[in-house]
């Protein structure tokens, strides 16, 4: 089916001539209808068509959000009062004050850093990573597009599919980490009668039910969930704070101290930066003229402050292990872990169990947004994948999260160190490319984006410049990474065990390479 369509403006403000357009690229058709009309979806009586009809009916009955990745146009949005705009901060507060962040706070102690050093690095790295996410958040309301759709204007149609795949894997990995830490807490509450396997499954199932419904349910839930966890962490500070060890110096010095600081910086930074590839998913319903400064500040500090609260609590608790052998035994025992430690630290015991039960729910917050965004990412891997209803992708992501969590449940700290560091690496390259594309090549103006062509490969960049810069960034990660399974040649130069400089190196390499690569792409192909 071909129609004549006025193409409007291209990415840089120049008029384009009318050309035949396949109906699958039209933004005025609901997702699926355009693809079917264009010959991508098969007959109207096929299994996918029937499933999408079912999803549409559930959407009308339960607001299931059946057209999740379709662009939200300005005329479809309603004004959002400032009280609801606070959700831009509260959403992330609910998603970050959790047992995973608390467990991450122990890594500074494990690296041999002092309490002061761990706290300073944690706070600074949280703000730095959150600022990356805050910048990416400013695209959601202005474009009406999900984050992976936004990056099509830098990475193009085909290379952006790799970004979608990486984001889907990343979000499922985050959820798996959250399931493990929450499952450990459930095991502790039950005094070992409830296995870690059952705890993981319980957390994943509850998160599945919330994310299954869609964005509306997620925003309502996350808007208030943070209050409970904020109070719990205040209790942890109050009861554990008196045992904090602020006198013991770092057990590493010289180059080894630098290596430990860089590795912790990379992990904490990766924790906050990892949201940048999905943050716009939760902003598409805001008016296009909402203040970008407000979006940036609310998102940045809505991430950095609660992340710091949870991780610094972990830093404080870890320092107490120096003089509390019973706590140290609970933490280092592979059959007990963080859940039992929290239970031992808080008193009276019945009150500790109650708080730990509530804290288990914090793992659900991460899983909710992770399952939702990973499903949206997988829908953008290919046109046939977009025809698969979101609720089926949600079920697929749920199954993968269960498998990842069960497979990594016995090595939580290794999982945290390796996985969170890897998140930061590619998110750094991603954010740098989006930044330079917007401010250098789009002149900082959304008028220079052909937003109606978001789903048409012919109206998007080829993505050659972004591909070159991203692949060179991969080389930079490999040279500078410090993981348990591989230490890059640059990382090996710092200390005895190596220091992670992958993010810093990737930032420089990506920023320097994208400008000439994108310029040559524009000069040769004009888009």
N, C-alpha and C positions, 0 to 999 in steps of 0.2 A: 504494500500500500504506500503510494507516494503522494505527497501533498506539496504545494508551493508555499514556502514560508519565508518571510522576511527575516534574515538572520540577525538584524539589529547590529549592535556594536560587537567588535571582537574584543579581546582582552586588553587592548591598548587604545580604545576609543575611536577607531576608524570604522566607517561604514563598510559593510560587506554586501555583496549582491545576493539576490534571491537565487537559491539553488534547491533542487529536490531534497527533501528530508524524509528519511524513514520515520514512520510514526513512532517507532521505539525510542526516538530521541526527543519526542515532544514532551515538554514539561507540563503541558496542560492536561495530559492524560494521567489517570491514576497509575501507579506502578503496577505492572502486570498487564493492564489493558493495552498500553502502548507496545509492550514487548510481544504480546500475542498477536496484535494487529500487524506488527512488523515481521511476523513469521518466526518469532523466537520461542514461542511458548506452546506450540502445538494446538490441537483443536480445543474448542471451548468445552468439550465434554471430557477432557483428560483428567487424570488424577490431580495434577497441580491446580487446574482450574477449579475443580470441586473443593480442594482444600482451601483455596483463596476465597471461594464463596463462603465456606464455613467460617473462615477467619473474619470476613466482613460482617457476617451475622453476629459473631461474638463481639465484634467491635461495637456494633450498634447496641447490643444488650449490656456489655460490660466495659465499654471504652477500652478495648484491647489494643488499640493503636495498630491497625492493620497495614497502614501505609507509612511505615516508620522512616524510610529513607527519602521519601519524596520531599522536594524543597518546600519549605513553608514560606509562602508569599506574604508581602506586607499587608495585603488586603484581608488575609486570613487570620491575622493576629489581632489580639485585643490589647488595650492598655493594661500594663501590669503595675499595680500600686507599689510604693516603695517598701511596704511591709513584705510583699511577696518577692521583691528583688533581693531581700536579705537572704533568700534561699540560695543565692549564688555563693554565699559564704557558709550557710548552715548545712547545705548539702555535703560539703567536703568535711566539715567538722564531724558529721555523723560517720563519714567513711574513713576517717583517719585516726580517731581516738579509739584504738582497739588493741587487742592482745598482740597483733603482729607488730605494731609500732612499739609496744612495750618490750617485746622480745628483741627487736632491733636495737633498742637502747643498751643492751648488754654487750654488744659487739665491741664498743670502745674499751671496756674492761678486759675482754678477751684478747684484744690487740695489745694490751699492756699500757694503755693510756690512763692518766689520772682522771678524777671526777671532773675537775675544772676543764681539762682539755676536751674530754668527751662532750660536756655540755656546750662548750663554745663551738666546737665543730658541728655538733648536731643542729644547733639553732641556725648558724650561718648557712649550712648546707640545705636546711629545710627551706629557708627563705629563697635561696638561689634557685633551687629546683622548682619551687612554687611560682617564681616569677616567670619561668619558661611556660608553665601551664597557664598562668594568668594572661600572658600575651596571646596564646593560641585561643583562649576563651573569647577574645574580642571578635573573632570571626563568626561565631554562632548566630548571634542576633542580627548582625549586619548582612549576612548572606542568606540566612534561613536554611543553611545546609549543615548536615552532620560533619564531624571533624574529618573523616576520611573522604567525604565528598569535597570538602574545602581544599584538601591537598591535591586534588586533580588539577587545579590551576597552577601548580608547580611541577608535580610529578607526571602530569598527563594521564591519559586513559590507561595504558598498559602498565607502565612502571608503578602506578599507584596501587595496582592489585597486590604487589609485594608488600606495600605499606599496610594495606588492609589485612593481609595474612599475618604479618608481624604483630599488628595490634590485636587481632583476635587471639593469637597465642599468648601475648603479653597479659591480656585481661584474664584469660583462663588461669595463667600461672599465678597471678596475684590472688585470685579467688582460692586457688589450691593452698597457697601459703596461709590464707585466712582460715580455711577449713581446718588445717593442721593445728594452728594455735588455739582456735576455738574448741576443737575436739579434745586437745590436751586439758583445757579448762573443764570441759564436761566430765572427763575421766576423773579428774581430781575431785570434783563435786560429789561424784558417786563413790569415792574412795576405791576406785579401781573396778567397781562392779560393772560399769559401762565401758566397753572397750573403745579405744581410739577410733577404730573403724566405724563403729556405730555413731560416735560423736561427729565424725566427718560427714557421714551421710545425713544426719539430722540437720546440720547447718546448711548443707547444700540444698536440701529439699525445701526448707523454709524460704531461703533466698530465691529459689526457683519460682515459688508461688507468687512472690511479690513482683519479681522482674517479668514474670509471664504476663501480667496485666498491662504493663507499659509505663510510659513516662509519668503520667498523672499520679499513679499510685506511688511511684518511686519518690517523686518530689514531696508528696504529703508525708510519707513515712520518714524520709531523711530530714525533713524540716524540723522535726521534734525529737528524733531519736538521740541526738547528741547530748541532750540535757542529762539523761541518765548516766552516760559514760563520763561526762565532765565531773559530776558529783563523785562517781567512783574513784576517779583519778585524784580528786582532792583528798579523799579518804586515804588513798595510798600514800600521797605525800605526807599527810598528817601522821600516819602510823609508822611509816618507814623512814621518814626524814630524820628523826633523832638518831638513827643508826648509820646515817651516811658517813662515809670516810672521806673527808676532804683534806686529810693530812698526808696520806700515803702518796709519794710521788710516782711518776710513771716508771714502769719497770723496763722501759726501752729508752735509749738515748741516741743522740747523733742521727746518723742516717736511718737507723731503725725507727727512731721516733718519727721522722719525716715520712717514712714508708707507712707506718701505722696510721698517721693522720690523713695521708692521701687516700688510703684504702677506706677508712671510715667516711671521709668526705664523699667518696664515690658512691658508697652504698646509700647513705642518707639522701644525697642529691638525687640518686636514681629513684628513690621512693617517692619524692615529690614531683620529679620531672615526668614520671611515667604516666601521669594523668593527661599530659598534653596531647596525646593522640586520640583522646575521646572526649575531652572537656566540652567541646561545642555541641555534643549530642544533647546536652541538658540546657542549652541556651536558645535553641531554635524558635521557641515560642515567645521570646521577648521581642518587643518592637524594634525595628531596624535602627531607630534613632536613639536608643538607650545609650547613655554615656559610656564610651569605651574606657574612659579612665575609671569610672565606677566599677565596670565589669572587671578590669584588671586588678584594682585594689581589693575588691571583695573576694575575688577568686584567690589571689596571691596570699592574702593574710587569712582567708578562710581555710586555706591548706596549711600554711606555714605554722600558724599558732597552735591549732589542735595537734598537728603532727609533732611539734616540739613538746607539747604537754605530755603526750604519750611516750615519746622516746626519752625525754629527760627523766621521766619517772623511772624508766628502765635503767638509765645511767645511775640514778640515785640508789635504786635497789641493788644494782650490780656492785657498787662501791661498798655496800654494807656486807657483801659476801666476804670481804677481807677479814672481818672480825666476828662473823656469825657462821661458825662451821656447820651448824645444822641446816641453815639456809643454803650454804654452798653445796652440801651433800645432796639436797633436794634438787638443786639446779643442774648439777653435773650427772645425776643418776639418769641414764637413758630411759628407764622405765617410769620416770616421774615427770621432770621437766617444769616448764613455766607455770602450769596450772597448780601443781602441788606447791610450788614456791610461793605463789600469791596466797594460797590458803594458809601456809605456815607463817607468812609475814603479818597477816591481818588477824585481829582478835576482837571479840571472842570468836571461837571457832564457828559457831552457828551463824554469826554475822558475816564471817569470812565466806562461808559457803553461799550465803544469800547474795553477796556482792559478786562472787565468782560466777554464779548462775546468771546474773544480769550482764556481766561482762562477756559471757559467751555470746550474747545477742549482738555484740559489736562486730563479730565476724560476719554476721549476716549483712551488715551495711556494705561492706566491701564487695561481698558476693553479688548483691543486688545490682549495683552499677556495673560490675565487671561482666556478669552474664548478659545484661541488657546490651552493653556496647559491643561485646564480642559477637553477639548475634547479628547486629547491624553491620559489623565489619565483614563478616562472612557473606552477607547478602550482596556485597559489592565486589566479590571476587570474579563474578561473571554474570551475564544477563540471565542465564538459566537459574543461577543461584538466587537472583533477585526475585524470581518467580516462586521460590520455595517460601512459604509463609514464615513470618518471624517466629511464631510459636514453635515451629519445628526446629529452627536454628537454636532457639533457646533450649530445647530439650537436648539437642546435640552438644551444646556447650556444657550443659549440666553433666552429661555423661563423661565428657573429657575432663572436667574439673574433678569429678569423683576419682577417675583413674589416676590423674596427676597427684592428687592429695594422698591417695593410698600408697602410691609408689614412692613418694618422698617423705612419708610420715616419720621415718626413723632417723632422718638426717636434716632436721629443721635448720640448724645454724648454717650448714653448708649450703642448703637450699636458699636461705636468706642472702648470704654473702654473694653467691654466684648469680642468682636470679636478679636481685635488685641492682647489682652493678651492671649487668647486661641491659637492663631496662634503660638506664641512664645513657648508655652509649648511643644507641640509635635514636633515642628521643632528642638528644642534643643535635644531631645532624638534621633531623626532621624540623625542629623549631628554627634552626639557623636558615634553612632553605626557605621556609615560609616567611621569615622576617625579611630576608633580602629580596625575595620576589615581590613582597608587598610594598616595601619602601623604596627600592631601587627601580624595579621594572614596572610596577603598577603606580608609582609615585604616591603611595600612601592613600589612594582613593578607591573606594569600592565601585565608583562609576566606571572604572577601568577593568571591571570583571564582567564578562558576558554570563551573567547568572542564569539566564534562560537556557544557556547551552551546557549546563552542568552535566547533563546526561548524554551529550553528543560528542563522540570522539573527534569529529571533524572541527569542532569549535573549541577544542582544548589544546594546550601545548602538547608537543610530542613527548616532552619529559626527558629529552636527551641531556640537557644541562643538569637537571636534578639527579639523573641516573649516574652521571660521571661524578658529581660531587658526593653523592651518597656512597658510591663504591669506593672512592678514595677515602671517605670517612671510615668505611669498614677496615681498610688497610690500617688506618690510624688506630682504630680500636684494638686490632690484633697486636700492633706494636706496643701499645701502652697498657693493655689489660693485665690485671693481677688476679687470677682466679685459681681455685684449688686444682683445676685440671689443666691450666695453661698459664704461664707467665711470659708476657711479651718481652722482647729484647730491651726496649726502653724501660719497662717496669723493673727488669732485673738489675738495672744500674743503681737502684735506690734501696739501700739496706740489704740485709742478708736474705730476707724472704721476698723482697720486691715491694714496690709501691705503685698503686694504681694511678696512672696519668692518662688513661684512655679518653676520658671526657674532655680534658683540656686540649689534648692533641687533636681529637676529632673536631672540636669547635674551630680550631684554627684552620685545619685542612679543609673542612667543609666551607667555611666562610671565604677562604681565599680562592678555592677552586670553582665555586658556583658562579661567581660574577662573570669570569671570562667564558665559561662553558655555556651559560644561559645567553650571553650576548651573541656568541657565535650561532647558537640555535635560532635566535630571533633573526639574525642577519641572513641566515641561509633559508629558513622555512617561514619566517614572518609570523609565527604564532607560538 
